[in-house]
Every structure is written in structure tokens, then in C-alpha cells.
Amino acid sequence: MAETLHVIPGDEIGAEVADVAGVDVADLVPWRDVLHDGPVPAWLPPDELARVRAAHLATRGWTPEAAALKVLTERDDRVASHPDDAPVVLWFEQDLYCALQLAQVSDRLAGRSGPVWLVDVPQSEPRGLSPAYEQRIVHEPNRHAFAALRSDDPRAWLDVPAFGRLVEELPDVASGLSRLEREILEALRPGPLPTSELFAQVSALEQPPWIADAPLWAVADDLAPLVGRAVDGTYAITRDGVDVLRGRADRPRVSRWLGGVELGPGRPDWRYDSNRRLVVVVGPA
């Protein structure tokens, strides 16, 4: 049988996966993208999408653009060049970060003749990857979930059960805050917090945990002027932030992308109604 391709979310579990699968770490394909942050527009082919993602990751300050593009392009090329009838094993956890990556990988693998398996990577420590690998299940790749993520109408996300947490990142119909933004403001309400403590408190509210520290801090930075950051990096809620949190004001609209949806002034004001679990448009664009 042809060589098996192993795809993992990032580098954290690489050594464990390589040991269990009996391959070299260098033979693994880490997906290495934060698809819940920034544009994932629908109209671009893989090579152009990689350029958009690399530019965004660089804008966030997480990596140089050229380095990001190299990583994403090499990743895409390895999947595209894998023999159509050769096996593929996908190693992903059951959280939003992995769900979005799995959607993209499944889109790239759709229509293959070779077998594709999915390993449900446990999030607890120790991970127990050997039992998880033995219990891997057949996975049928399709393009539905990734097409939904890239849609400019976030109502498409409601058709993908794994995207339930993504929908909550739309502005709330009452406050204009995403769930993550609200959690950040609530964590800061008792007083200022250093970066590490803010991450610890907010990530503890997310079950299963799905967001890394740098993306969370980026969301906190984007909350200005509701949140301020001192020279030493400490975050604090401002008076404007308190007003929004208490319902006395609406979170000002800001330009940002969430999947294929561009939010902000001049764009449809997509909101999430958590009580009715509906995505709605509030007022004119």
C-alpha cells in the first residue's frame, strides 16, 4: 500500500503522533492556520487563499508574510500531490479551532478514491493517542463545511453542527459583543489583568478550549476603546467597556472578517440572537 499521509492541526502533538504512527515528525503535515481569525473568502482558489491568509497572519504580527506563505503553500502542495488512492489519516480534536481546519482539509480531500480516517484526539492529558489511533473511524471528506465557512451569509454556518461556537463570534443582537469579547470584558471587570492571567481566565470559560493565547490577546487589542493596554502589557476595562457590558451602550462596529463574512461599517450588520439561536441582520448596511 502507498505511504500514508498524516495531517495534524499544528506542531504541539507532532512528536506524539509520529511515535504512535511510526513515522518521522518531518513526514507529518501540520495545518498551521487560525481560520477563526481573519478572511477566508469564497471566491479564491487555494493558491490565492494562501496569500490572503499569509498576509493576514503577518498583519497580526504572528509571523512574517513570506514565511507564512511558504508554510501554507508547502502544506497545500503536499496534500495535493499525495496519490489519489493513498491513505490519509486526520488527527483533530473536537473544538472550533480543529473543526475549521478539518473543514478545509476535507474540502481538499473531497472526491479521493483512497481511504481517509479520522482520529479523535483527546484534549485531556495524557492524551492516550495509541487508543485513539486504534479507534480511528472512516471519514468521508466533502466540501460542505468549508463552503459554509467561506459563505458571505453566516446563516450557512447554522447548517454545520461543529460551527456552533463560531456563530457565537458574531456580534450579539443586544450588545454588539461577540461571546469571546464579552468574556474578556467580564474577566477584566474586577480589575486589570496581565496577559497570561487574562488568557487563563477566559480560556477556562471555553469548554472545550479552542483559542490560543496570541489570538485571544489580538481580540482583546481589537476591543479598544472598550479595553486599554498599559505599557507593561496589562489589560484593563475602560468606562466605555463597562457601559457596553452593562447594556448602556452598543459595542461600536469595527471592520473585521469572520470566515467569509466581512463585518463593519458599510457592510450588512449580521448579529447573533442567542435566545432564539438565530442569525439576523439588524437595520440597513
Secondary structure by P-SEA (a helix, b strand, c coil): ccbbbbbcccccaaaaaaaaaccccccccccccccccccccccccaaaaaaaaaaaaaaaccccaaaaaaaaaaaaaaaaaccccbbbbbbbcccaaaaaaaaaaaaaaccccbbbbbbbcccccccaaaaaaaaccbbbbbaaaaaaaaccccccccccccccccccccccccccccaaaaaaaaaaccccccaaaaaaaaaaacccccccaaaaaaaaaaccccccccccbbbbbcaaaaaaaaccccccbbbbbcccccccccccbbbbcccccbbbbcccc
